[in-house]
Amino acid sequence: MAFITDGSGNVTSYCDASDVRDKDQRVFESNEVSYADAPDTPATLDEYIDDLAIKSTNRINQKIRASAKWRQYLGYTGEGIVDFNNIPAFNPNRIVSRQADFTDMCAYYVLKEYVLPKVADFGDELSPEVQKIQYYENKFQDLYEELTDMWDWYDREGDGIDNEDRMVSFRTNRRTRNKRNTTRVR
């Protein structure tokens, strides 16, 4: 599904409740996810998941803004950073391609950070929910690394993606076993 926007066209969420349910329907069928303790208690489970999706979108945006790859991208595009206390914000309205990847990434984040910990048995590391949390953490991290290694989806100036907006991080040809130097596309 496309990004969720407010009345003025600003992106508020990368996914909605149906996207999260599509990733793992069984967790909602086999468990009673309680949302009674949520602030401003939502009327339905879907409203609760939508609220979590908005919260996850904000966390993902902050994660991108805090990353060294964002600062590297700003330097590459000529914006540069004069003051590290005032790093320019990441604008989700400028994502013009690969929106489905952001939807998936947000759904993974909702599941791993908010939904599955409510039903997980953390006393047993082999419990299915704990394994799912790790699975969705890996899926999220793979997709996040892929997107921040290839900035071919972000329109910095708002005039369409051109060669000045694209940045692809190439790796050196040196052999290494370090995971951080390997970009995996699954």
N, C-alpha and C positions, 0 to 999 in steps of 0.2 A: 504494500500500500504506500501511497505517496506520503510525504511529510504532512504533519498536522500543523495548520497555521491558525493564528488568531484573526480577528476581524480586519486588521490592517495589513495582513499578508506576512507577518513575521512568523518564522518557524518556532513553534513551542515544543514540538515533540517529533522525533524521528520515527516513532511507531505508535500503534494504538493497541488496545486490548486484544483485538483479533490477531494481530501479528504475534503477540506473546503467546496466545493460546495455540497458534499454529506451530510454534516451535516445540511445545511440549504439552499436548492436550491431556495426557495421562495424569500429570501432576495436579490438574484441576479436577479431574474425575475421581481420582483415588484418595485425595486429601481434602479436608475442609480447610481452606485458607481463610484464616480469621482476619478480618479487617475492622473489627469493632474498636480496637485501640488506636485506630488512625485518627489524626487530627481532623476535625470537621468531618466526622464519619460519613463516608459516601453511602449512597442508597443501594448500590449494587456492586458486585465484584468487578464488573467491567469498568465502572467509574474509578474504583480503587486502583486497578491496573493502569488505567489512563493517567492517574495522578503519579503513579510510580514511573511511568514512561516519561512524563515531563521532568520529574526529578532526575531520572537517568540521563536524559538529554542534556540537562544542565551540568551534570557531573562529567559527561563525555566532553562537552565543550570546554570545561575548565581543565580537564586532563590534557586536551590538545593545546590549550593556551599555555599551560605550565611546562610543556615538553620542550626539549632542546630542538626537536625537529621543527616546531613552529618558529622558533627564533631563527633557525637555519633558513627556513623558507622565507621569512621576512627579509633576511639579509640577501638572499638570492634574488628576490623580486625588487630590491632596491629600497624597501621601506626602512630597513635598518632599525636598530634599537639604540637610542641615545641613553635612556634611563631604564635600568633593569627593574625599577619600582613601578614603571608605567608601561608594561608590555601591552601592545595593542590587543584588543579582544578578538577572539575568533568569531566570525559572523556566519551563523548557519544559513542565512539567507543567500549566501554566495556559493553554496554547494549546487552545482549545476549538472553534474553527472554522478554516477555511481550511488544514487540515492537508495537503491535497494540494499546496497552494502551497509549504509548507515542505518537503515531500518533493521536489518539483521543484527547489527552490532548493538543497537539499543535494546532489542528484544533479549539478546544474550545477557546484557547487563542487568535488566530487570529480573531475569530468572536467577542469575547467580548472586546478586546482591540483596534482593528483597523477597522474592517469592519462595525459593527453595530453602533459605535459612529458617523460614517460619515453620517448615514441616520436617526439617532434617534432624536426625539423631546424631548429634556430634560426639556422643560417647562411643560410637562404633564407627571407626574410619572406613569400614567396608559397607556402610549402609548405602542403599541406592541413591538417596538424596545427596549425601556427601560426595559420592562419585559423580553425580550430575552437576553439582556445583563446580567441581574440578573440570569436568568436560566443558561446561559453558564458559568457564574462565579461560580455558585454552582456546576455544572458538573465538571469544571476544578478543583476546590478546593477538591471535593470528591476524584477524581482520583489522584491528587497530594498527598493528605494525605495517601491514600491507598498505593501508590507506595513507599512513604518514610517511611511508617510504616513497610513494608515488603521488605527487601533488598534481595529478592530471584532472582533478574534479573540482578544484576551487577557483573561482573567478574573483581575483583580488580587487579588481577595479570596477567590476559590475558592467563591463562592456563585452562580455563573451570571453571564453578561454582562448588565449593566443599563446604564442611561444614564450612570452615574458611571464606568463602565469604558470607554466608547466615546469615542474622540477622533479626529476627522477634521480634517486640516490643510487649511484652505481657502486658496486663493491670492487675492491682491488682484487687482482688475480692471485694474491697470496693465499696459500692453503692455510686454513684455520679450522679448528673444531669448536670455536666459540659460537654459541647459538645466536648471539646478538648480531653477528655479521652475516646471518643467513636470513633472507626473506623468503618465506614460504607462501605459495599461493595454493589454496586447497579448493 
